[in-house]
Amino acid sequence: MLSYFSRQTAVPEIGQAGLKSLQSAKVAVVGTGGVGSAAAYFLASQGIGFLKLIDQDVVEESNLHRLLGVDQQDLHLPKAEALSRKLSSRHPWTKTEAITDTLRKENITDLLSKADLIFDGTDNFRARYILNRFARENHIPYLFTSAIANQGHLSLFNPPATPCLECMIPNTESASVESCETVGVTATMVGLIGTLAASEATKRVLELPTAILGQLLTVDLAGPDFLFTKIATREECPVCNRSPSETIHHDSAIMLCGDNVANVLPEQNSIIDLQSLNTKIPKESAVASSESVFVYTKQDHRVSVFKTGRLLIGNVRTEEAARQVASEVWKEIL
């Protein structure tokens, strides 16, 4: 291991003691898409000892151009699991755990309570607000990222020393007129933000100073331009005042970023024997299967079925349409 990291430990700010600290660190990467996969790759390269990789999605064709550690063989399989396999083979001193699930208020404590730092690579504000509130309540540093088109954002929140995410972006709806599907995103943008995030997470573990603590870094590759904006604490922020009266509404069906895909949660938790679907679904409809997901086509839709009964449904334009398809799918498989 010392030979493997010899060039990194030669950096005065890191050294052998710093490598030991990095090996002891536990980082949760929530969202392993373009930014998240890049961040996880370089966090492992830096020597972070444990990475919990959390993502609800599977690999689609449109993901391949910007996901590190994923290739054609991983199509239709869970993103977190594909990335975990790559990191395990590439970085032997980083232990990874892949979680293929939707982050919710009901499971966030089990997923993140032992993390030293939370990296946010999600693409919707329902998830971001849940992460922000959990991080504030449990005094865990929260590293916020976003990337769209040629612009990216990065900030580190650690209340009460800093404002929180809802001080900067209050009361934002999950759905946005701008998404990676409508305005696009470049591989260089997600790679750059992921790399910067990995560097900032490493600095946090090593207790090194940073300019993004309580400030928003905006990167615009059209310039390129790098702009820092100071974030002010809002006096009326319910999270910082520790009196969040507003509940975060979590719909059973949520449209994801890109490809007209919806994530649909079952009304009741159940355990599905995915192997049994080989006898229930026509062979010509099956697309891919693993221990954690079964993917098949149903009319014009590509459906991914997970053990808990959660579904990803493709080629739907509204959450209501997704619920209708989901109802038909559950009748087929249960």
C-alpha positions in Angstrom: 0.0 0.0 0.0 2.8 2.4 0.8 4.3 1.9 -2.7 0.8 2.3 -4.3 0.3 5.7 -2.6 3.9 6.8 -2.6 3.4 9.8 -4.9 0.4 11.0 -2.9 2.1 10.7 0.5 5.0 12.7 -0.9 2.6 15.7 -0.9 3.5 17.6 2.3 -0.1 18.2 3.3 -0.8 14.5 3.2 2.1 12.3 4.2 1.9 9.0 6.0 -0.3 10.4 8.7 -2.8 11.8 6.2 -3.0 8.5 4.4 -3.8 6.8 7.7 -6.6 9.3 8.2 -8.0 8.7 4.7 -8.0 5.0 5.2 -10.0 5.4 8.4 -12.6 7.6 6.7 -16.2 6.5 5.7 -17.8 8.5 2.9 -21.4 8.0 1.7 -21.8 8.8 -2.0 -25.5 9.3 -2.7 -26.1 9.3 -6.4 -23.5 7.5 -8.5 -24.3 9.1 -11.9 -21.8 11.2 -13.8 -20.7 13.4 -10.9 -21.0 10.7 -8.3 -19.1 8.0 -10.2 -16.2 10.5 -10.9 -16.1 11.5 -7.2 -16.2 7.9 -6.0 -13.4 7.0 -8.4 -11.1 9.7 -7.2 -12.0 9.2 -3.6 -10.9 5.7 -3.9 -7.8 6.9 -5.8 -7.0 9.2 -2.8 -7.2 6.3 -0.4 -10.6 6.7 1.3 -11.0 3.5 3.3 -14.8 2.9 2.9 -17.3 4.1 0.3 -21.0 3.5 0.6 -22.4 3.9 -2.9 -26.2 4.6 -2.9 -28.2 4.9 -6.1 -31.8 3.9 -7.1 -31.1 3.8 -10.9 -29.8 1.4 -13.5 -27.3 2.0 -16.3 -28.9 3.2 -19.6 -27.4 3.8 -23.0 -27.4 7.6 -22.5 -25.4 7.3 -19.3 -22.3 5.6 -20.8 -20.6 8.7 -22.1 -20.2 10.2 -18.6 -20.1 7.4 -16.0 -16.6 6.3 -14.9 -16.2 2.6 -14.2 -19.2 1.6 -16.3 -19.3 0.1 -19.8 -21.6 -1.7 -22.3 -21.6 -4.9 -20.2 -23.2 -3.0 -17.3 -26.3 -1.9 -19.3 -29.6 -2.2 -17.4 -27.8 -3.3 -14.2 -27.7 -1.1 -11.0 -25.3 1.8 -11.2 -24.1 1.5 -7.7 -23.2 -2.2 -8.1 -21.4 -1.7 -11.4 -19.3 1.1 -9.9 -18.6 -1.0 -6.8 -17.3 -3.8 -8.9 -15.0 -1.5 -10.8 -13.6 0.2 -7.7 -13.1 -3.1 -5.9 -10.9 -4.4 -8.7 -9.1 -1.1 -9.3 -8.5 0.1 -5.7 -7.8 -2.8 -3.4 -7.5 -0.6 -0.3 -11.0 0.9 -0.5 -13.9 -1.2 0.7 -17.2 -0.5 -1.1 -20.8 -1.2 -0.3 -23.4 -0.9 -3.0 -27.0 0.0 -2.0 -29.6 0.0 -4.8 -32.5 1.8 -3.2 -34.4 5.1 -3.1 -33.2 7.4 -0.3 -36.1 8.2 2.0 -36.7 9.7 5.4 -37.6 6.1 6.6 -34.2 4.6 5.6 -31.8 7.5 5.8 -30.6 6.8 9.3 -29.8 3.2 8.5 -27.9 4.2 5.4 -26.0 7.2 6.6 -25.6 7.2 10.4 -22.0 6.0 10.3 -20.8 8.3 7.6 -18.0 10.9 8.3 -19.1 12.9 5.2 -22.1 12.9 2.9 -21.5 13.5 -0.8 -24.6 14.6 -2.7 -24.7 13.5 -6.4 -28.5 13.4 -6.6 -30.5 15.2 -9.2 -33.7 16.2 -7.4 -34.5 18.5 -4.4 -36.6 16.0 -2.5 -33.5 13.9 -2.0 -31.3 16.9 -1.4 -33.6 18.4 1.3 -33.7 15.0 3.1 -29.9 14.8 3.0 -29.5 18.4 4.2 -31.8 18.0 7.1 -30.2 14.7 8.2 -26.7 16.1 7.9 -27.8 19.1 10.0 -29.4 17.0 12.7 -26.5 14.6 13.0 -23.6 17.1 12.6 -22.3 15.4 9.4 -20.5 17.6 6.8 -22.6 17.7 3.6 -20.9 18.2 0.2 -23.4 19.5 -2.4 -22.8 19.2 -6.1 -24.7 19.7 -9.3 -23.8 19.8 -13.0 -25.9 20.7 -16.1 -24.9 21.7 -19.6 -21.4 23.4 -19.2 -22.0 24.7 -15.6 -21.4 23.1 -12.3 -21.8 24.0 -8.6 -20.1 22.8 -5.4 -20.4 23.8 -1.7 -19.7 22.3 1.7 -22.3 22.7 4.4 -21.5 22.1 8.1 -24.1 23.9 10.3 -24.0 25.7 12.7 -20.6 26.8 11.5 -22.1 27.5 8.0 -25.5 28.0 6.5 -27.3 25.0 5.2 -28.6 24.0 1.7 -32.1 25.4 2.5 -30.6 28.8 3.4 -29.3 28.9 -0.2 -32.2 27.2 -2.0 -35.4 27.2 -0.1 -38.8 25.7 -1.2 -37.7 24.5 -4.6 -39.9 22.0 -6.4 -38.3 18.7 -7.4 -39.4 19.1 -11.1 -37.5 21.7 -13.0 -37.8 23.1 -16.5 -34.1 22.5 -16.9 -32.6 19.1 -16.6 -29.8 17.0 -18.1 -32.4 15.7 -20.6 -33.6 19.1 -21.8 -30.4 21.2 -21.8 -27.8 18.4 -21.7 -24.6 17.8 -19.8 -21.0 17.2 -20.8 -18.7 14.5 -19.7 -16.0 17.1 -18.9 -18.4 19.0 -16.7 -19.4 16.1 -14.5 -15.9 14.8 -14.4 -14.5 18.2 -13.3 -17.2 18.6 -10.6 -16.7 15.1 -9.4 -12.9 15.5 -9.2 -13.2 18.8 -7.3 -15.7 17.2 -4.9 -13.3 14.3 -4.3 -10.5 16.8 -3.6 -12.7 18.8 -1.2 -13.9 15.7 0.6 -10.2 14.6 1.1 -9.4 18.1 2.4 -12.2 17.8 4.9 -11.0 14.4 6.2 -7.5 15.8 6.5 -8.8 19.0 8.2 -7.2 21.2 5.6 -8.7 24.7 4.9 -11.0 25.2 2.0 -12.8 28.1 0.2 -16.0 26.3 -0.4 -17.0 26.0 3.3 -20.2 28.1 3.4 -19.6 29.4 -0.1 -20.9 28.3 -3.5 -18.4 27.6 -6.2 -19.8 28.0 -9.7 -17.8 26.6 -12.6 -18.6 27.7 -16.1 -16.6 25.9 -18.8 -17.7 28.4 -21.5 -15.1 30.7 -20.1 -13.8 29.0 -18.2 -14.9 31.0 -15.2 -14.7 30.1 -11.5 -17.0 32.2 -9.2 -17.3 32.1 -5.5 -20.5 33.3 -3.9 -20.9 33.7 -0.1 -24.0 32.0 1.3 -25.9 33.8 4.0 -27.8 32.1 6.8 -31.5 32.9 6.5 -33.0 33.9 9.8 -36.2 32.1 8.9 -34.5 28.9 7.7 -36.4 26.1 9.5 -33.5 23.7 9.3 -30.9 26.1 10.9 -33.5 27.1 13.5 -34.1 23.4 14.2 -37.8 23.8 13.8 -38.6 22.3 10.3 -42.4 22.7 10.3 -42.5 21.9 6.5 -42.6 18.2 5.8 -40.9 16.9 2.7 -43.5 15.3 0.5 -42.2 12.1 -1.0 -44.4 10.9 -3.8 -44.7 7.2 -4.6 -43.8 8.0 -8.3 -41.0 10.5 -9.2 -39.8 11.3 -12.7 -36.0 11.0 -12.9 -33.5 13.1 -14.9 -33.5 12.0 -18.5 -35.0 9.4 -20.8 -38.6 9.8 -19.4 -38.0 7.3 -16.6 -40.0 7.2 -13.4 -39.1 5.6 -10.0 -42.2 4.0 -8.5 -42.3 2.8 -4.9 -44.7 0.0 -3.9 -47.6 0.7 -1.5 -46.3 -2.0 0.8 -42.8 -3.4 1.1 -42.5 -6.9 -0.2 -39.6 -9.3 -1.1 -39.8 -10.5 -4.7 -38.0 -13.6 -5.9 -36.5 -12.2 -9.0 -35.5 -15.6 -10.4 -39.2 -16.6 -10.4 -39.9 -13.8 -13.0 -38.1 -16.0 -15.6 -41.2 -18.2 -15.5 -43.7 -15.3 -15.4 -42.3 -13.0 -18.1 -41.9 -14.2 -21.7 -38.2 -15.0 -22.6 -38.4 -12.7 -25.6 -39.3 -9.7 -23.2 -36.4 -10.2 -20.8 -33.5 -7.7 -21.2 -31.2 -8.4 -18.2 -31.2 -9.9 -14.8 -29.0 -10.0 -11.7 -29.4 -10.8 -8.0 -30.9 -7.3 -7.4 -32.8 -6.4 -10.6 -34.9 -8.0 -13.4 -35.3 -5.9 -16.5 -37.9 -6.6 -19.2 -40.0 -4.8 -21.9 -43.7 -4.3 -21.5 -45.3 -2.9 -24.6 -43.4 0.4 -25.1 -41.9 0.5 -21.6 -38.7 -0.9 -20.2 -39.3 -2.0 -16.7 -36.7 -2.7 -14.0 -38.0 -4.7 -11.1 -36.1 -4.7 -7.7 -36.4 -7.1 -4.8 -38.5 -4.8 -2.7 -41.1 -4.3 -5.5 -39.7 -0.9 -6.5 -39.9 -0.2 -10.2 -38.1 1.9 -12.8 -40.4 2.5 -15.7 -39.1 3.9 -19.0 -40.9 5.8 -21.7 -43.4 7.5 -19.5 -44.0 11.3 -19.5 -45.9 11.8 -16.3 -46.0 10.3 -12.8 -49.6 9.4 -13.2 -48.8 7.4 -16.3 -46.0 5.7 -14.4 -48.4 4.7 -11.6 -50.8 3.1 -14.1 -48.0 1.0 -15.7 -46.7 0.1 -12.3 -50.1 -1.2 -11.2 -50.2 -3.5 -14.3 -46.6 -4.7 -13.6 -47.3 -5.6 -10.0 -50.3 -7.7 -11.0 -48.0 -9.6 -13.4 -45.2 -10.3 -11.0 -46.8 -10.7 -7.6 
